[in-house]
Amino acid sequence: MTASELAKFRVPGQMNNLILDHIFRQHSRRGDHVLDPMCSIGTTLHWGAKHGRKVDGLELIPNLVAIGRLRLEQLLPSNRNWQLDNANAFTATLPAAHYDLAVFSPPQIRINRGPYPAGKDQVGNFTYATRAQYWRKIRALVARLGPALRPEARFTTLNVNMRHSDGSLYLFPHDMHQVMTDCKWRLIEEVIVERQHHFNVDRIKYEYLRTYQR
Ligand SMILES: C[S@@+](CC[C@H](N)C(=O)[O-])C[C@H]1O[C@@H](n2cnc3c(N)ncnc32)[C@H](O)[C@@H]1O
């Protein structure tokens, strides 16, 4: 792939530059350490490393890791502010009280109305049986990320409120808010963005960026 093809490469659920711009300017400074525990091809890492943050990303799918590394090497030659590891966020070893900011954008799941049958996320690796089970997993993940963040750190979560053409829903921002509250994070800011177009989904109604502090 050429550099310009890599720059234009898109995957489902990829971060949006408008929101990244807001997160990094509003909630971090140059030199800050930032964690994206589910980083896909490193769109968040790219923004952060380019603007002087030290960014660490974890991604479960090896192909996304390979493409992400290639992209970052091509887009930011000789910039070593980033690290992208092929790791499972549920089991990876994380340093204690280290990060100033977490940028958390969990995989989107598709849940039908009614009894919520078993399903997969947009990349097919995050299986769950029920909506409650999905949120229990997310709660466990947020709880284990907490100790890796410094006491004054911020934690952003991005969730979409989206209706598919067959009427099924993807993520539920109020569930994410409940998880954060359960894990003792306090909401300090909410940004709601309306987006008309999104890769590989019928349409997105809203994206909710929420920022929390302890
Ligand atoms: C919505 S995307 C993240 C977007 C990304 N933060 C960005 O900057 O564009 C969610 C990603 O989480 C990854 N993922 C799912 N389960 C994971 C796990 N247990 N550990 C690490 N990554 C995981 C998926 O493979 C997917 O690439």
Ligand as a Chemical Component Dictionary entry (heavy atoms), coordinates in Angstrom:
data_LIG
# 
_chem_comp.id                   LIG 
_chem_comp.type                 NON-POLYMER 
_chem_comp.pdbx_formal_charge   0 
_chem_comp.three_letter_code    LIG 
# 
loop_
_chem_comp_atom.comp_id 
_chem_comp_atom.atom_id 
_chem_comp_atom.alt_atom_id 
_chem_comp_atom.type_symbol 
_chem_comp_atom.charge 
_chem_comp_atom.model_Cartn_x 
_chem_comp_atom.model_Cartn_y 
_chem_comp_atom.model_Cartn_z 
_chem_comp_atom.pdbx_ordinal 
LIG C1  C1  C 0  -14.347 1.106  17.705 1  
LIG S1  S1  S 1  -12.806 0.333  17.331 2  
LIG C2  C2  C 0  -11.614 1.446  18.040 3  
LIG C3  C3  C 0  -11.302 2.697  17.235 4  
LIG C4  C4  C 0  -9.966  3.303  17.580 5  
LIG N1  N1  N 0  -9.854  3.689  18.987 6  
LIG C5  C5  C 0  -9.566  4.479  16.664 7  
LIG O1  O1  O 0  -8.764  5.313  17.097 8  
LIG O2  O2  O -1 -10.049 4.560  15.515 9  
LIG C6  C6  C 0  -12.774 -1.022 18.496 10 
LIG C7  C7  C 0  -11.591 -1.942 18.368 11 
LIG O3  O3  O 0  -11.510 -2.739 19.537 12 
LIG C8  C8  C 0  -10.839 -3.923 19.180 13 
LIG N2  N2  N 0  -11.018 -4.896 20.276 14 
LIG C9  C9  C 0  -12.117 -5.634 20.565 15 
LIG N3  N3  N 0  -11.891 -6.397 21.637 16 
LIG C10 C10 C 0  -10.618 -6.126 22.052 17 
LIG C11 C11 C 0  -9.801  -6.594 23.126 18 
LIG N4  N4  N 0  -10.268 -7.505 23.974 19 
LIG N5  N5  N 0  -8.551  -6.096 23.274 20 
LIG C12 C12 C 0  -8.076  -5.179 22.404 21 
LIG N6  N6  N 0  -8.795  -4.697 21.349 22 
LIG C13 C13 C 0  -10.049 -5.161 21.185 23 
LIG C14 C14 C 0  -11.537 -4.300 17.897 24 
LIG O4  O4  O 0  -10.761 -5.240 17.183 25 
LIG C15 C15 C 0  -11.656 -2.925 17.208 26 
LIG O5  O5  O 0  -10.584 -2.725 16.346 27 
# 
loop_
_chem_comp_bond.comp_id 
_chem_comp_bond.atom_id_1 
_chem_comp_bond.atom_id_2 
_chem_comp_bond.value_order 
_chem_comp_bond.pdbx_ordinal 
LIG C1  S1  SING 1  
LIG S1  C2  SING 2  
LIG S1  C6  SING 3  
LIG C2  C3  SING 4  
LIG C3  C4  SING 5  
LIG C4  N1  SING 6  
LIG C4  C5  SING 7  
LIG C5  O1  DOUB 8  
LIG C5  O2  SING 9  
LIG C6  C7  SING 10 
LIG C7  O3  SING 11 
LIG C7  C15 SING 12 
LIG O3  C8  SING 13 
LIG C8  N2  SING 14 
LIG C8  C14 SING 15 
LIG N2  C9  SING 16 
LIG N2  C13 SING 17 
LIG C9  N3  DOUB 18 
LIG N3  C10 SING 19 
LIG C10 C11 SING 20 
LIG C10 C13 DOUB 21 
LIG C11 N4  SING 22 
LIG C11 N5  DOUB 23 
LIG N5  C12 SING 24 
LIG C12 N6  DOUB 25 
LIG N6  C13 SING 26 
LIG C14 O4  SING 27 
LIG C14 C15 SING 28 
LIG C15 O5  SING 29 
# 
